Amino acid sequence: MNTATQLSTALPTSDLDADGRVPEDLVAAYRQDGFVRVRGVLTADEVSRYVDRAAGYLEEHRADRLQRDRIFSQLVNVWEHDPILRELTLHPGTARVAEQLAGFGLRIWHDQMLVKEPRSNAATHFHQDRPYWPHANDRLPLSAWIALVDVPPERGCMTFLPGTQTRTDLQPQDLSDEEDLFGRAPELRWSERVTVPLRAGDCTFHSGFTGHMALPNTTDKARFAHVNIYMDEDTLFSGGPHVVTDPLGLTAGDPLDGDQFPRPAQLDRR
């Protein structure tokens, strides 16, 4: 079966204007809550092209994937190895929205393909992203979580804790332990939780400090998501360990720039 048959048959809806920008109320919502859904960032043709290649790439690289506690399959920096997925990671439309939300210039930190296999039945528990990253001197990073298939709650969409992007003092959390974040910050257990289903081609953008989780995939179809992770273009290396920076021979204080951390192509920064 062609992977594109997983796509919604509904007419696409987009939050983007003719210049590829989102309304100011979505910008305000992102800055208040630390996340926002943006509909129709990719066209139907783009989704079809990218999801078919993502499915092929996963099959070709199953031996290389990192399986996180049997929760999901993860492949990092696919943009360096596949020309079609490179287009998606460096997609100027996605990056334009990310810079509009952030309010400052961005570079790619890394991408990742996240696949929840059919009937995987495991949640990705609440955590923040930024505590894992060896970054210093940076403003809030953000991720574009791009749905390449329809992702209703039962296929593993995201749930967010609004406003938690202000909690920048926590150590890395164990995303396989449903109690870990709440053990570190007990008051967050009682925070509002917002679940955000997505149509194929929609994105959620969330701050690296926003608490979030992904529900289990209880369906018979794989959940394909492609995540573009953006960082402040002036970010420095902190000296900590990370799979992306470990091979690069960096010293604490070095800028994270150059070809390894590109600026997304052809951004109009008006």
C-alpha positions in Angstrom: 0.0 0.0 0.0 1.3 3.4 -0.9 2.0 5.4 2.3 0.1 8.4 0.8 -3.1 6.5 1.3 -2.8 7.2 5.0 -3.4 10.9 4.3 -6.6 12.7 5.1 -9.1 13.1 2.2 -10.4 16.4 3.8 -9.7 19.6 2.0 -6.5 21.2 3.3 -6.8 24.2 5.7 -3.8 26.5 6.2 -3.0 29.2 8.7 -0.4 30.8 6.4 -1.0 34.0 4.5 0.2 34.6 0.9 3.7 35.5 2.3 3.9 32.3 4.3 3.4 34.0 7.7 1.0 33.2 10.5 -1.5 35.6 12.1 -0.2 37.6 15.1 -2.7 35.9 17.4 -0.8 32.6 16.8 2.5 34.3 17.5 1.1 35.7 20.8 -0.3 32.3 21.7 3.1 30.7 21.1 4.9 33.2 23.3 2.3 32.9 26.1 1.9 29.1 26.1 5.2 27.8 24.7 3.5 25.9 21.8 1.1 26.5 19.0 -0.6 24.5 16.2 -0.1 25.8 12.7 -2.3 24.2 10.0 -1.3 23.5 6.5 2.4 24.3 6.6 3.0 21.6 4.0 0.9 21.2 0.9 -0.8 17.9 0.0 1.7 17.3 -2.7 4.6 17.9 -0.3 3.2 15.6 2.3 2.8 12.8 -0.3 6.4 13.3 -1.5 7.9 13.4 2.0 5.9 10.6 3.7 6.7 8.1 0.9 10.4 8.9 1.2 10.3 8.8 5.0 8.7 5.3 4.9 11.4 4.2 2.4 14.2 5.7 4.4 13.0 4.0 7.6 13.0 0.6 5.9 16.5 1.3 4.4 17.9 2.3 7.8 16.2 0.2 10.3 19.5 -1.2 11.5 20.7 2.4 12.2 17.7 3.6 14.1 17.7 4.4 17.8 14.8 2.7 19.4 14.0 4.7 22.6 12.8 2.2 25.2 10.6 0.6 22.6 8.5 3.8 22.6 9.5 5.0 19.1 12.0 4.7 16.3 14.3 7.7 15.9 16.7 8.6 13.1 18.8 11.8 13.6 20.2 14.2 11.0 18.5 12.5 8.1 19.0 15.8 6.1 22.7 14.9 5.8 22.0 11.6 4.0 18.9 11.9 1.9 18.2 14.7 -0.6 14.4 14.6 -0.4 14.4 14.7 3.4 17.0 17.4 3.3 14.3 19.5 1.5 12.0 19.0 4.4 14.6 19.8 7.1 15.6 23.0 5.3 12.1 23.8 4.2 11.9 27.6 4.0 8.2 27.8 4.8 8.6 25.9 8.0 11.7 28.0 9.0 9.9 31.2 8.2 7.1 30.4 10.6 9.7 29.3 13.2 11.6 32.6 13.0 8.4 34.6 13.1 7.4 32.7 16.4 10.9 33.0 17.9 11.5 36.6 16.9 15.2 36.1 16.1 17.4 34.3 13.6 17.7 30.6 13.7 19.9 27.7 12.7 19.1 24.0 12.4 20.3 22.2 15.6 19.3 18.8 14.2 16.4 17.0 12.7 14.9 13.7 13.7 12.5 11.2 12.2 10.2 9.9 14.9 8.1 6.9 14.0 5.6 5.2 16.4 5.1 1.7 14.9 1.5 0.3 14.6 0.1 -0.9 17.9 3.2 0.2 19.8 0.9 1.2 22.7 3.6 3.1 24.6 3.5 6.8 25.6 6.4 9.2 25.4 6.0 10.7 28.9 6.2 14.3 29.8 9.6 15.9 29.4 11.4 19.1 28.2 13.9 18.9 25.3 16.4 21.7 26.0 17.9 20.1 29.2 19.3 17.4 26.9 21.2 19.8 24.6 24.8 21.1 25.1 23.8 24.7 24.4 24.9 28.0 26.1 24.2 31.7 25.7 21.0 30.9 23.8 17.5 32.3 23.6 14.6 29.8 23.6 15.0 27.1 20.9 12.0 25.6 19.3 10.9 22.5 17.3 8.6 22.1 14.4 6.9 18.7 14.8 5.6 18.0 11.3 2.8 15.5 10.9 3.4 13.4 7.7 0.2 11.4 8.3 -3.0 12.3 10.1 -2.2 12.1 13.9 -5.4 11.9 16.0 -4.9 11.2 19.7 -5.1 7.4 19.2 -2.1 7.6 16.7 0.2 9.4 19.1 -0.3 13.1 18.9 1.2 15.6 21.3 0.0 16.9 24.7 1.5 20.1 26.1 1.8 21.8 29.5 1.1 25.5 28.7 3.5 28.0 30.1 6.1 25.6 31.2 8.7 27.2 28.8 9.5 29.4 31.8 10.9 26.4 33.8 14.5 26.6 32.6 16.0 25.2 35.8 15.3 21.5 35.5 17.8 18.7 34.8 17.1 16.2 31.9 14.1 14.0 32.4 13.5 10.4 31.6 10.9 10.3 28.9 10.2 6.6 29.6 9.2 7.4 33.2 5.8 9.0 33.6 6.7 10.4 37.1 10.1 11.9 36.4 9.1 15.4 35.3 6.5 15.6 38.1 9.1 14.3 40.7 11.4 17.2 39.7 8.6 19.8 39.6 5.6 18.5 41.6 3.5 21.6 40.9 3.4 20.8 37.2 1.3 17.7 37.8 -1.7 20.0 38.2 -1.0 22.1 35.2 -3.5 22.3 32.3 -2.9 19.7 29.6 -3.7 20.5 26.0 -3.8 17.6 23.4 -3.3 18.7 19.8 -4.4 16.4 17.0 -2.9 17.1 13.6 -3.8 16.6 10.0 -1.1 15.5 7.6 0.9 18.7 6.7 0.0 20.5 10.0 2.8 21.3 12.6 3.0 22.0 16.2 5.8 24.4 17.2 7.0 24.2 20.8 9.7 25.7 22.9 12.6 23.5 24.0 11.5 24.1 27.6 7.8 23.4 27.1 6.7 20.2 28.9 5.2 17.8 26.4 4.4 14.1 25.8 3.1 12.0 23.0 0.3 9.5 23.4 0.6 5.8 22.4 -0.1 4.7 18.9 -3.0 2.2 19.2 -3.8 2.2 15.5 -2.9 -0.2 12.7 -0.9 2.5 10.9 2.5 3.9 11.7 2.8 7.5 12.9 5.4 9.4 10.9 6.6 12.7 12.3 9.6 14.7 11.1 11.0 17.2 13.6 13.0 20.3 12.6 14.8 21.6 15.7 15.9 25.2 15.5 18.3 27.0 17.8 19.2 30.7 18.3 21.8 31.5 15.6 24.2 32.7 18.3 24.1 29.5 20.3 27.4 28.3 21.8 28.6 24.8 22.6 28.4 24.2 26.4 30.9 21.3 26.4 28.3 18.6 27.3 27.8 15.3 25.6 25.4 14.8 22.7 25.3 12.5 19.7 25.3 15.4 17.3 28.3 17.3 18.7 30.4 14.3 20.1 32.2 13.7 16.7 32.9 17.3 16.0 35.9 18.0 18.3 34.3 21.2 19.7 35.5 23.1 22.7 33.2 24.7 25.2 32.4 28.2 24.0 32.7 27.4 20.3 29.8 28.7 18.2 27.4 26.1 16.8 27.5 27.4 13.2 28.8 26.5 9.8 27.6 23.7 7.4 26.8 21.3 10.3 24.2 23.8 11.6 22.8 25.6 8.6 20.5 28.5 8.3 17.4 27.2 6.5 17.4 28.3 2.9 16.1 31.5 1.4 14.5 33.0 4.4 12.8 36.4 3.8 13.5 38.2 7.1 11.3 41.2 6.5 
